Amino acid sequence: MRYSLFNLIGQTMRGHRGWPRAWRDPDPKAGYDVVIVGAGGHGLATAYYLAKEHGITNVAVLEKGYLGGGNVGRNTTIVRSNYELPGNEPFYEHSLKLWEGLSQDINYNVMFSQRGVLNLAHSDGQVDAFARRGNGMRLHGADAVLLTREEVRERVPALDLDNARFPVRGGLLQPRAGTARHDAVAWGLARAADSLGVDIIQNCEVTGIARENGRVTGVETTRGHIKAGKVGLAVAGHTTKLAEMAGLRLPVESHLLQAFVTEAIKPMVDQVVTFAAGHFYISQSDHGGLVFGSSLDGYNSYAARGNMPAVEHTIEAAMSLMPSVGRLRLLRHWGGVMDMSMDGSPIISKTPVEGLYLNGGWCYGGFKATPGSGWCFAHTIARDEPHALNAPLSLERFESGHLLDEESTGPFPNTH
Ligand SMILES: Cc1cc2nc3c(=O)[nH]c(=O)nc-3n(C[C@H](O)[C@H](O)[C@H](O)COP(=O)(O)OP(=O)(O)OC[C@H]3O[C@@H](n4cnc5c(N)ncnc54)[C@H](O)[C@@H]3O)c2cc1C
């Protein structure tokens, strides 16, 4: 059933008793043309675009827990394309363009809100760097506006511009960037993929990757062996574990990142604001809570929970940027497992194992990439070769040295 005003009125008259399930709950079949591991945003988007763009519908998405229980439902929902390097910017801009039509495309309101993302600059050097980044973005067809300190003050009155420890010198604004409702993204993509015939199988953990003569033949799961012509990994924080099952050691580490939400208040921050003197980002949810986060917890782990020093560090950053935040009560905080690559950029790629494809290394920024990543990964799997947009995001770059070190922090994932 398509969601529409007409259907909403019809269901209202019937007391909302006629809505069908948003997606089926099928048992796994003996085999599929393509098996995607991981029902997060990237796995679901890949399955959707495999069916929609390439007509490949004999597809299963296998999820060890429940759909959307991973990072897709744990992030701070920031969507942007303000990258600098030629290998990154066209990919993220393509993703942003897909976001702009996503709700209509999948017939599900993902609440994409183009409220703008404002990066604050705290030194003359940062203003110069942002000017360079903005020019690079515009050369790739993205939008970017350099703001003066007074323009920043006008846009975000809650900032402490006069007494702050780190003075604000200006900012780089991407007006088309913003936020989306993360759970809706998972649910909408699941519903859209399911409606095209994709089987989404929850509570089905992949425990092994079956191979014969260097080629993938299927996966071992907690619900039995499933044959597969091709297997795509989209397991975010568990990327290294799954790759290990196929004998691959990846340039990826798993780290923890926490997110925070306060009690709901009246509108206070009407765009996403990032703080470049530390590492901190804040926005306000439609419900009214301030949603924010900062840096990784600083140690490797697969446990989706964080430690107290990271909480203190984050709150300190919040206080130096917007002291009024200190009067709010923190409602919840939670953690997710981040797949940090060694140059800070993602991997959407074929692997040395024939028929096995890899989507991972998303670091802090995979949510914004969800539609673009699924679109490019589907292309790579269907055609057995990367699209021009994800060719620079190959696994081989770590062998050849063509790294995409956007942050210039080298192979130190904790500093990306
Ligand atoms: C606190 C936090 C804040 C963030 N903020 C932002 C942000 O503001 N903007 C942004 O762009 N990005 C952000 N990110 C990053 C972003 O959320 C991730 O990069 C992105 O969601 C990862 O892709 P995914 O949605 O497919 O991952 P996930 O939702 O984690 O999906 C992977 C799935 O694979 C499943 N899986 C794992 N192992 C197996 C197995 N063996 N068998 C079957 N299934 C398996 C998992 O259960 C999981 O559901 C943030 C992340 C965190 C943790």
Ligand as a Chemical Component Dictionary entry (heavy atoms), coordinates in Angstrom:
data_LIG
# 
_chem_comp.id                   LIG 
_chem_comp.type                 NON-POLYMER 
_chem_comp.pdbx_formal_charge   0 
_chem_comp.three_letter_code    LIG 
# 
loop_
_chem_comp_atom.comp_id 
_chem_comp_atom.atom_id 
_chem_comp_atom.alt_atom_id 
_chem_comp_atom.type_symbol 
_chem_comp_atom.charge 
_chem_comp_atom.model_Cartn_x 
_chem_comp_atom.model_Cartn_y 
_chem_comp_atom.model_Cartn_z 
_chem_comp_atom.pdbx_ordinal 
LIG C1  C1  C 0 26.980 8.046   18.368 1  
LIG C2  C2  C 0 27.106 8.109   16.877 2  
LIG C3  C3  C 0 26.865 9.314   16.214 3  
LIG C4  C4  C 0 26.981 9.394   14.827 4  
LIG N1  N1  N 0 26.635 10.550  14.197 5  
LIG C5  C5  C 0 26.646 10.621  12.843 6  
LIG C6  C6  C 0 26.175 11.787  12.176 7  
LIG O1  O1  O 0 25.739 12.747  12.801 8  
LIG N2  N2  N 0 26.237 11.818  10.818 9  
LIG C7  C7  C 0 26.728 10.786  10.099 10 
LIG O2  O2  O 0 26.787 10.883  8.877  11 
LIG N3  N3  N 0 27.116 9.618   10.702 12 
LIG C8  C8  C 0 27.093 9.520   12.049 13 
LIG N4  N4  N 0 27.475 8.354   12.682 14 
LIG C9  C9  C 0 27.972 7.248   11.881 15 
LIG C10 C10 C 0 26.839 6.430   11.256 16 
LIG O3  O3  O 0 25.819 6.197   12.184 17 
LIG C11 C11 C 0 27.403 5.106   10.732 18 
LIG O4  O4  O 0 28.572 5.347   9.970  19 
LIG C12 C12 C 0 26.409 4.378   9.828  20 
LIG O5  O5  O 0 25.135 4.315   10.428 21 
LIG C13 C13 C 0 26.953 2.978   9.559  22 
LIG O6  O6  O 0 26.214 2.274   8.599  23 
LIG P1  P1  P 0 24.916 1.386   8.908  24 
LIG O7  O7  O 0 23.761 2.299   9.122  25 
LIG O8  O8  O 0 24.748 0.423   7.824  26 
LIG O9  O9  O 0 25.372 0.661   10.258 27 
LIG P2  P2  P 0 24.526 -0.185  11.312 28 
LIG O10 O10 O 0 23.186 0.408   11.550 29 
LIG O11 O11 O 0 25.416 -0.389  12.499 30 
LIG O12 O12 O 0 24.293 -1.551  10.525 31 
LIG C14 C14 C 0 25.140 -2.666  10.569 32 
LIG C15 C15 C 0 24.298 -3.862  10.965 33 
LIG O13 O13 O 0 25.055 -5.039  10.794 34 
LIG C16 C16 C 0 24.596 -5.963  11.756 35 
LIG N5  N5  N 0 25.567 -7.042  11.918 36 
LIG C17 C17 C 0 26.800 -6.970  12.469 37 
LIG N6  N6  N 0 27.382 -8.194  12.462 38 
LIG C18 C18 C 0 26.505 -9.034  11.874 39 
LIG C19 C19 C 0 26.521 -10.428 11.584 40 
LIG N7  N7  N 0 27.578 -11.203 11.909 41 
LIG N8  N8  N 0 25.443 -10.985 10.978 42 
LIG C20 C20 C 0 24.358 -10.226 10.657 43 
LIG N9  N9  N 0 24.288 -8.898  10.922 44 
LIG C21 C21 C 0 25.342 -8.321  11.520 45 
LIG C22 C22 C 0 24.432 -5.101  13.006 46 
LIG O14 O14 O 0 23.598 -5.725  13.961 47 
LIG C23 C23 C 0 23.849 -3.820  12.427 48 
LIG O15 O15 O 0 22.435 -3.779  12.495 49 
LIG C24 C24 C 0 27.369 8.246   14.083 50 
LIG C25 C25 C 0 27.603 7.029   14.740 51 
LIG C26 C26 C 0 27.465 6.960   16.125 52 
LIG C27 C27 C 0 27.694 5.639   16.817 53 
# 
loop_
_chem_comp_bond.comp_id 
_chem_comp_bond.atom_id_1 
_chem_comp_bond.atom_id_2 
_chem_comp_bond.value_order 
_chem_comp_bond.pdbx_ordinal 
LIG C1  C2  SING 1  
LIG C2  C3  SING 2  
LIG C2  C26 DOUB 3  
LIG C3  C4  DOUB 4  
LIG C4  N1  SING 5  
LIG C4  C24 SING 6  
LIG N1  C5  DOUB 7  
LIG C5  C6  SING 8  
LIG C5  C8  SING 9  
LIG C6  O1  DOUB 10 
LIG C6  N2  SING 11 
LIG N2  C7  SING 12 
LIG C7  O2  DOUB 13 
LIG C7  N3  SING 14 
LIG N3  C8  DOUB 15 
LIG C8  N4  SING 16 
LIG N4  C9  SING 17 
LIG N4  C24 SING 18 
LIG C9  C10 SING 19 
LIG C10 O3  SING 20 
LIG C10 C11 SING 21 
LIG C11 O4  SING 22 
LIG C11 C12 SING 23 
LIG C12 O5  SING 24 
LIG C12 C13 SING 25 
LIG C13 O6  SING 26 
LIG O6  P1  SING 27 
LIG P1  O7  DOUB 28 
LIG P1  O8  SING 29 
LIG P1  O9  SING 30 
LIG O9  P2  SING 31 
LIG P2  O10 DOUB 32 
LIG P2  O11 SING 33 
LIG P2  O12 SING 34 
LIG O12 C14 SING 35 
LIG C14 C15 SING 36 
LIG C15 O13 SING 37 
LIG C15 C23 SING 38 
LIG O13 C16 SING 39 
LIG C16 N5  SING 40 
LIG C16 C22 SING 41 
LIG N5  C17 SING 42 
LIG N5  C21 SING 43 
LIG C17 N6  DOUB 44 
LIG N6  C18 SING 45 
LIG C18 C19 SING 46 
LIG C18 C21 DOUB 47 
LIG C19 N7  SING 48 
LIG C19 N8  DOUB 49 
LIG N8  C20 SING 50 
LIG C20 N9  DOUB 51 
LIG N9  C21 SING 52 
LIG C22 O14 SING 53 
LIG C22 C23 SING 54 
LIG C23 O15 SING 55 
LIG C24 C25 DOUB 56 
LIG C25 C26 SING 57 
LIG C26 C27 SING 58 
# 
